């Protein structure tokens, strides 16, 4: 059974769109760093096609604030 306080807390977190966007950008950045450090390529969509990016060409964005 879900307590009312937990239900409210979840609703508040879901309403924090800015916070969720920041967390998603941070997670994406960490995934790129992980692949680059391990020497694994990544694949992206570019112009409707799947393109493999070698680890030495992976661009990691700055850390979100």
TIFI-935834 format. One record per residue: residue number from 1; residue in three letters; x, y, z of N, C-alpha, C in turn. Coordinates in steps of 0.02 Angstrom, whole numbers, plus 50000, padded with zeros to 5 digits. Layout:
BEGIN
NODE   torlum   voro     n.x     n.y     n.z    ca.x    ca.y    ca.z     c.x     c.y     c.z
NODE      NUM    Ala       X       Y       Z       X       Y       Z       X       Y       Z
...
This chain:
BEGIN
NODE   torlum   voro     n.x     n.y     n.z    ca.x    ca.y    ca.z     c.x     c.y     c.z
NODE        1    Unk   50042   49941   50000   50000   50000   50000   50044   50062   50000
NODE        2    Unk   50029   50111   49957   50069   50172   49951   50042   50224   50000
NODE        3    Unk   50088   50250   50041   50068   50301   50088   50056   50368   50051
NODE        4    Unk   50014   50410   50079   49998   50475   50049   50061   50518   50042
NODE        5    Unk   50105   50516   50092   50167   50556   50089   50210   50534   50031
NODE        6    Unk   50214   50468   50019   50254   50443   49963   50223   50464   49896
NODE        7    Unk   50157   50462   49892   50122   50482   49831   50137   50555   49816
NODE        8    Unk   50136   50598   49867   50150   50669   49858   50222   50680   49837
NODE        9    Unk   50269   50644   49867   50340   50651   49852   50353   50632   49779
NODE       10    Unk   50322   50579   49755   50331   50557   49686   50302   50609   49639
NODE       11    Unk   50245   50636   49655   50215   50688   49612   50259   50750   49609
NODE       12    Unk   50290   50768   49665   50334   50826   49666   50395   50814   49623
NODE       13    Unk   50423   50754   49627   50482   50738   49586   50464   50738   49512
NODE       14    Unk   50406   50712   49493   50386   50710   49423   50372   50781   49397
NODE       15    Unk   50352   50826   49441   50339   50895   49421   50404   50934   49410
NODE       16    Unk   50460   50908   49434   50524   50942   49428   50556   50926   49360
NODE       17    Unk   50529   50956   49307   50553   50943   49240   50626   50965   49231
NODE       18    Unk   50642   51022   49258   50711   51048   49253   50760   50999   49285
NODE       19    Unk   50742   50974   49343   50785   50926   49378   50792   50861   49340
NODE       20    Unk   50737   50837   49310   50740   50775   49271   50783   50784   49209
NODE       21    Unk   50777   50842   49175   50818   50855   49116   50892   50857   49134
NODE       22    Unk   50908   50887   49190   50977   50890   49213   51004   50820   49227
NODE       23    Unk   50964   50779   49260   50984   50710   49276   50994   50670   49212
NODE       24    Unk   50952   50679   49162   50959   50643   49099   51022   50664   49062
NODE       25    Unk   51037   50730   49061   51098   50753   49029   51160   50726   49064
NODE       26    Unk   51157   50725   49131   51214   50699   49170   51223   50624   49156
NODE       27    Unk   51169   50586   49152   51174   50514   49138   51201   50502   49068
NODE       28    Unk   51180   50542   49020   51205   50535   48952   51280   50550   48948
NODE       29    Unk   51301   50602   48984   51371   50620   48986   51413   50564   49017
NODE       30    Unk   51388   50536   49072   51424   50481   49105   51429   50420   49059
NODE       31    Unk   51377   50406   49021   51379   50349   48974   51431   50361   48919
NODE       32    Unk   51435   50422   48893   51485   50438   48842   51555   50431   48870
NODE       33    Unk   51566   50457   48931   51632   50451   48963   51651   50378   48973
NODE       34    Unk   51603   50338   48995   51614   50267   49008   51637   50232   48944
NODE       35    Unk   51601   50243   48889   51619   50212   48825   51687   50235   48801
NODE       36    Unk   51700   50300   48807   51763   50328   48784   51822   50298   48824
NODE       37    Unk   51815   50295   48891   51868   50268   48933   51881   50194   48920
NODE       38    Unk   51829   50156   48906   51837   50084   48893   51860   50070   48821
NODE       39    Unk   51857   50122   48778   51877   50112   48709   51823   50080   48667
NODE       40    Unk   51760   50089   48687   51703   50061   48651   51671   50115   48607
NODE       41    Unk   51651   50097   48546   51616   50145   48504   51544   50154   48527
NODE       42    Unk   51512   50206   48503   51441   50217   48515   51406   50223   48447
NODE       43    Unk   51342   50213   48446   51305   50225   48384   51255   50280   48396
NODE       44    Unk   51246   50321   48344   51198   50376   48346   51157   50376   48282
NODE       45    Unk   51104   50415   48281   51064   50424   48221   51087   50490   48189
NODE       46    Unk   51103   50488   48126   51123   50549   48090   51093   50546   48020
NODE       47    Unk   51052   50596   48006   51019   50600   47940   50979   50537   47924
NODE       48    Unk   50947   50508   47974   50905   50450   47964   50943   50384   47959
NODE       49    Unk   51008   50386   47972   51048   50325   47968   51084   50313   48034
NODE       50    Unk   51100   50250   48047   51139   50232   48107   51213   50240   48090
NODE       51    Unk   51248   50278   48132   51319   50291   48121   51358   50271   48183
NODE       52    Unk   51412   50233   48174   51455   50214   48230   51510   50266   48238
NODE       53    Unk   51520   50288   48301   51571   50337   48317   51626   50301   48357
NODE       54    Unk   51688   50302   48332   51741   50269   48369   51756   50307   48434
NODE       55    Unk   51783   50273   48484   51793   50305   48549   51835   50369   48547
NODE       56    Unk   51884   50371   48503   51927   50431   48500   51891   50491   48470
NODE       57    Unk   51834   50481   48439   51795   50536   48410   51734   50554   48452
NODE       58    Unk   51723   50520   48508   51665   50535   48551   51676   50603   48583
NODE       59    Unk   51628   50648   48573   51631   50714   48604   51588   50713   48667
NODE       60    Unk   51619   50729   48723   51584   50729   48787   51568   50801   48805
NODE       61    Unk   51503   50817   48814   51484   50886   48832   51508   50903   48902
NODE       62    Unk   51510   50968   48916   51528   50991   48983   51477   50966   49034
NODE       63    Unk   51500   50960   49095   51456   50936   49148   51401   50987   49162
NODE       64    Unk   51338   50964   49166   51283   51010   49180   51288   51037   49252
NODE       65    Unk   51261   51095   49261   51264   51127   49327   51204   51112   49368
